[in-house]
């Protein structure tokens, strides 16, 4: 169970990112502009994961795990994780491509069955990240998953602060727009996310939103897992 839990955020992140990019592509098309995707074919979720009868078994494991393999489009090239990690060298520092590369920097697929992995992928396909209801449900699922990981970790030094405690601390501190908030060991980003939601209620102008998204929140964490939480709440 723990192996699946540790791998699940990466898969959900890829599905979310592809849904987000589809929206951006449609918006660019309406504006008669060309959209430059973060993840390109054949590594987009829609290319290899969207079909229930798509690549599976050993072929799926090879595509995800190996540095070089036969891709689902039939061409030889980088494996999925090798490609995603390589995005760090294709964008400016702090760019979205570098963020994606950092998410997968320490992620490894430890699942031995490509058929079980396909079953999990098919379940994730049922989540629609353009639906606020699905995102709300997924956020709760993510919180539950983090608690399971904490309990399994035992005394390894990883701690999970319950959401009601985080919310209470943010409400008491009552941050203001224009202030700078730093969490130097942000973990899953829970405090920053709660602070964002708190401050979002005070946004009344486009300039307020710009300040909130670009000048207010900052955090540091050695592990890539917080990016999933951050993207689910759309502050980037």
Backbone torsions as a table, in degrees:
resi	resn	phi	psi	omega
1	UNK	NA	-41.4	-178.2
2	UNK	-64.9	-39.3	178.8
3	UNK	-60.4	-44.2	178.8
4	UNK	-63.9	-42.3	-178.4
5	UNK	-61.6	-41.8	-177.7
6	UNK	-69.7	-27.5	-177.3
7	UNK	-88.9	-26.2	-174.3
8	UNK	-58.0	-43.3	-179.1
9	UNK	-57.1	-38.7	179.6
10	UNK	-63.2	-41.7	178.9
11	UNK	-66.3	-44.0	179.3
12	UNK	-64.5	-36.6	178.6
13	UNK	-61.1	-43.8	-178.9
14	UNK	-64.7	-40.6	178.0
15	UNK	-65.2	-45.4	179.1
16	UNK	-60.5	-45.1	-178.0
17	UNK	-62.1	-40.8	-179.5
18	UNK	-67.9	-39.9	176.2
19	UNK	-61.9	-41.8	180.0
20	UNK	-64.8	-42.7	-179.8
21	UNK	-67.2	-33.2	176.9
22	UNK	-61.5	-41.0	177.8
23	UNK	-64.3	-44.2	-179.9
24	UNK	-64.7	-35.5	177.7
25	UNK	-65.0	-42.0	179.3
26	UNK	-65.6	-40.7	178.8
27	UNK	-64.0	-41.0	179.4
28	UNK	-65.8	-39.0	179.7
29	UNK	-64.0	-40.4	178.2
30	UNK	-64.4	-30.9	179.4
31	UNK	-91.9	8.1	-177.6
32	UNK	53.0	42.3	177.6
33	UNK	-115.3	162.5	176.8
34	UNK	-97.0	126.7	-179.7
35	UNK	-96.2	129.4	176.8
36	UNK	-96.2	107.7	-175.6
37	UNK	-70.4	153.8	174.6
38	UNK	-74.3	-49.3	177.3
39	UNK	-109.0	127.9	-175.7
40	UNK	-103.9	163.3	176.4
41	UNK	-61.6	143.2	4.4
42	UNK	-97.9	30.1	-174.7
43	UNK	-100.8	-3.4	176.2
44	UNK	-68.0	151.4	179.2
45	UNK	-54.0	-41.2	-176.9
46	UNK	-64.4	-23.5	-176.6
47	UNK	-78.2	-34.8	-172.5
48	UNK	-126.6	-14.5	-173.1
49	UNK	-116.3	-20.8	-168.8
50	UNK	-69.7	-32.6	-179.1
51	UNK	-81.9	130.1	-179.7
52	UNK	-62.6	-30.6	180.0
53	UNK	-99.1	24.5	-179.0
54	UNK	-76.7	-166.2	-176.1
55	UNK	-53.8	137.2	-176.4
56	UNK	-151.2	-178.1	176.3
57	UNK	60.1	-143.5	-177.8
58	UNK	-63.4	-32.4	179.2
59	UNK	-64.0	-40.1	178.7
60	UNK	-66.9	-45.0	179.6
61	UNK	-61.2	-41.2	-179.8
62	UNK	-64.5	-41.5	-179.8
63	UNK	-63.6	-38.2	-177.5
64	UNK	-79.1	-43.6	-167.1
65	UNK	-90.0	-37.0	-168.4
66	UNK	-80.4	149.3	178.1
67	UNK	-66.4	-35.0	177.7
68	UNK	-139.4	137.7	-173.5
69	UNK	-161.5	177.3	170.2
70	UNK	-85.2	117.8	-176.6
71	UNK	-78.9	165.8	179.1
72	UNK	-59.1	-20.0	177.7
73	UNK	-83.8	2.2	177.8
74	UNK	89.1	-6.2	179.7
75	UNK	-94.3	152.6	176.4
76	UNK	-86.0	136.2	-179.2
77	UNK	-175.2	-165.8	-179.6
78	UNK	-64.6	147.6	169.4
79	UNK	-71.3	168.1	-173.9
80	UNK	-59.1	-53.9	-176.8
81	UNK	-65.5	-37.1	178.3
82	UNK	-63.3	-40.4	178.2
83	UNK	-65.0	-47.1	-176.9
84	UNK	-63.9	-41.0	178.5
85	UNK	-67.0	-28.9	-179.9
86	UNK	-74.0	-11.2	179.0
87	UNK	-64.4	-19.3	-179.4
88	UNK	-60.8	-30.2	-179.0
89	UNK	-89.5	3.2	-175.8
90	UNK	-112.1	5.5	-179.9
91	UNK	-141.2	164.3	177.7
92	UNK	-68.6	159.3	178.6
93	UNK	-59.2	128.6	-179.0
94	UNK	85.9	0.5	-179.6
95	UNK	-73.5	168.2	179.8
96	UNK	-64.2	-33.2	177.9
97	UNK	-65.5	-38.9	178.0
98	UNK	-67.2	-36.6	177.7
99	UNK	-61.0	-46.8	179.9
100	UNK	-61.5	-43.1	179.0
101	UNK	-60.8	-39.8	179.7
102	UNK	-68.0	-34.7	177.7
103	UNK	-57.8	-40.3	-174.3
104	UNK	-100.4	7.4	-179.4
105	UNK	-59.6	-42.1	-177.3
106	UNK	-110.5	11.5	-177.5
107	UNK	-88.3	131.8	175.5
108	UNK	-131.5	139.2	176.0
109	UNK	-84.9	113.5	179.8
110	UNK	-105.2	10.0	178.2
111	UNK	-79.2	129.6	-175.7
112	UNK	-86.3	-18.9	-176.7
113	UNK	-107.4	115.8	175.7
114	UNK	-70.9	-21.7	178.5
115	UNK	-75.1	-40.3	175.1
116	UNK	-65.2	-39.6	178.2
117	UNK	-61.6	-40.5	176.8
118	UNK	-61.9	-39.7	178.0
119	UNK	-60.7	-41.8	179.3
120	UNK	-65.8	-42.3	179.0
121	UNK	-60.7	-42.4	179.9
122	UNK	-64.0	-34.6	176.3
123	UNK	-66.0	-42.5	-179.9
124	UNK	-63.9	-30.0	178.6
125	UNK	-62.0	-20.6	178.8
126	UNK	-78.8	-7.1	178.2
127	UNK	-92.2	128.5	-178.7
128	UNK	-112.0	110.5	-173.1
129	UNK	-80.7	3.2	170.4
130	UNK	-97.2	8.5	177.5
131	UNK	-109.1	120.2	-178.9
132	UNK	-63.1	-32.4	179.4
133	UNK	-66.4	-42.8	178.8
134	UNK	-66.0	-39.6	179.3
135	UNK	-64.8	-39.8	178.2
136	UNK	-62.6	-44.3	179.0
137	UNK	-63.7	-42.8	-179.2
138	UNK	-64.8	-37.1	178.6
139	UNK	-60.4	-41.6	177.6
140	UNK	-66.3	-40.1	177.3
141	UNK	-61.0	-41.7	-179.6
142	UNK	-62.6	-43.1	178.0
143	UNK	-61.1	-43.1	179.4
144	UNK	-63.4	-39.8	178.8
145	UNK	-62.8	-40.2	179.3
146	UNK	-64.0	-37.9	178.4
147	UNK	-64.8	-40.3	177.7
148	UNK	-62.4	-41.6	179.2
149	UNK	-65.0	-38.0	178.1
150	UNK	-63.5	-46.8	-177.6
151	UNK	-64.1	-36.9	-179.8
152	UNK	-73.4	-26.9	-177.5
153	UNK	-72.6	-23.5	178.3
154	UNK	64.3	-123.0	-176.4
155	UNK	-101.0	35.2	-176.1
156	UNK	-79.8	-0.9	178.0
157	UNK	97.8	2.3	178.2
158	UNK	-98.4	133.8	-175.4
159	UNK	-129.3	145.6	178.9
160	UNK	-119.4	121.4	178.4
161	UNK	-89.1	122.5	-179.0
162	UNK	-55.2	141.5	-176.6
163	UNK	-55.7	-42.2	178.3
164	UNK	-60.0	-34.3	178.1
165	UNK	-67.9	-43.8	178.0
166	UNK	-60.1	-46.0	-178.7
167	UNK	-62.2	-41.3	-180.0
168	UNK	-64.1	-42.6	-179.2
169	UNK	-63.7	-39.1	178.9
170	UNK	-68.7	-41.4	179.7
171	UNK	-63.6	-39.4	179.9
172	UNK	-68.3	-42.4	-179.7
173	UNK	-73.2	-27.4	174.6
174	UNK	46.0	65.3	179.8
175	UNK	-62.0	152.1	-177.5
176	UNK	-115.7	149.5	173.2
177	UNK	-60.6	134.7	-177.4
178	UNK	103.1	-21.3	174.3
179	UNK	-82.5	157.2	178.0
180	UNK	-107.9	126.3	-179.2
181	UNK	-110.6	129.5	179.8
182	UNK	-125.9	131.0	170.3
183	UNK	-119.4	100.1	-172.8
184	UNK	-72.8	-11.5	175.1
185	UNK	-139.5	73.1	-163.6
186	UNK	-78.9	-8.4	178.5
187	UNK	57.8	-124.1	179.9
188	UNK	-82.7	2.9	177.5
189	UNK	82.2	14.8	-175.2
190	UNK	-59.0	-43.8	-179.9
191	UNK	-65.7	-40.3	179.9
192	UNK	-68.0	-39.9	178.7
193	UNK	-63.9	-43.9	-179.8
194	UNK	-66.2	-38.5	177.0
195	UNK	-64.8	-39.5	177.6
196	UNK	-60.6	-49.3	179.9
197	UNK	-60.4	-38.1	179.1
198	UNK	-64.6	-45.6	-177.7
199	UNK	-73.8	-28.2	-178.7
200	UNK	-59.8	-30.2	179.0
201	UNK	-67.5	-17.1	-178.1
202	UNK	-99.0	-0.1	179.9
203	UNK	-78.2	125.3	180.0
204	UNK	-126.3	-13.2	-177.7
205	UNK	-136.4	160.4	175.2
206	UNK	-56.4	-34.0	179.4
207	UNK	-68.1	-37.3	175.5
208	UNK	-59.9	-43.9	-179.1
209	UNK	-64.5	-40.3	178.1
210	UNK	-61.9	-43.3	179.3
211	UNK	-62.7	-42.7	-179.4
212	UNK	-64.1	-44.5	-174.4
213	UNK	-77.3	-28.4	-170.5
214	UNK	-116.6	-19.8	-170.8
215	UNK	-126.9	1.3	-169.8
216	UNK	-107.1	-44.5	-170.7
217	UNK	-111.4	137.7	174.4
218	UNK	-149.9	151.0	-179.3
219	UNK	-159.9	163.5	179.0
220	UNK	-131.8	143.0	176.5
221	UNK	-160.2	138.0	-176.2
222	UNK	-74.7	-23.1	-175.8
223	UNK	-102.4	154.1	-175.1
224	UNK	-82.6	-11.1	-173.5
225	UNK	-54.9	-35.8	-178.1
226	UNK	-59.0	-25.9	-179.1
227	UNK	-58.3	-34.8	179.8
228	UNK	-60.8	-46.5	-179.2
229	UNK	-64.4	-41.5	-177.9
230	UNK	-61.9	-48.4	-177.8
231	UNK	-66.8	-31.5	178.2
232	UNK	-63.3	-26.5	-179.0
233	UNK	-102.8	7.5	171.2
234	UNK	58.3	35.7	166.3
235	UNK	-114.3	112.0	-174.4
236	UNK	-149.5	NA	NA
